[in-house]
Amino acid sequence: MSTKVDFKKTLERYRARAGRFDRIELPDTSYLMVDGAGDPNTVPAFTAAIETLYPVAYTLKFHSKNAYGRDYVVPSLEGLWWAADMTAFTTSRDKAQWQWTLMLMVPEWLTADDVDAAMSAARRRAEKTSRPLPLIDRLRADELQEGTCLQTLHIGSFDDEAGVLADLHETVIPAAGMQPGGRHHEIYLSDFRRTAPERRRTILRQPVR
């Protein structure tokens, strides 16, 4: 029987330390993705995106186990975040301006055909069980190219991230002679639906150039 892979234990990208920004080089990586906009606390699409991503991700996991004999723990939920004015994150916290993409990583040994098969199977199961995948028509598989990144571990509520992000963009990145090179990226090591805000563990990542 094959060993179940836990990417949080095997991949450097899922490891970070609080109180410091580490430089990391990331390969191009495939994800299941759903785009959206607005305050994640209030817009229905945010929850609907999660309710769509996970059934497909678990279908893909079982497909991997059955087709390749390779089992794994479904990776942590991730998100890309941006706005026309980045002070919406660092100063004003105007969440109505936020744009986002929620994502779940696709293991590198799985192909586009595997993902298509999993999406079709998840859709059929949802139709049979009358448990719809609310944003299945907006779900896509795509490759994320980030390259050089700086990342840190944040412990606490999401609203407490503002000071960390301000320090990163206003001090750390300029001091390194770099510029932001992509969208702000968060990896949710804790299930924020079940974890108290002060105990949430989130990797904050910024691609740079």
Beta strands, then each sheet from edge to edge (+ up, - down):
strand 1: 22-26
strand 2: 29-37
strand 3: 77-82
strand 4: 99-105
strand 5: 140-144
strand 6: 147-155
strand 7: 184-188
strand 8: 201-207
sheet 1: 1+ 6- 8+ 7- 3+ 4- 2+ 5-
end
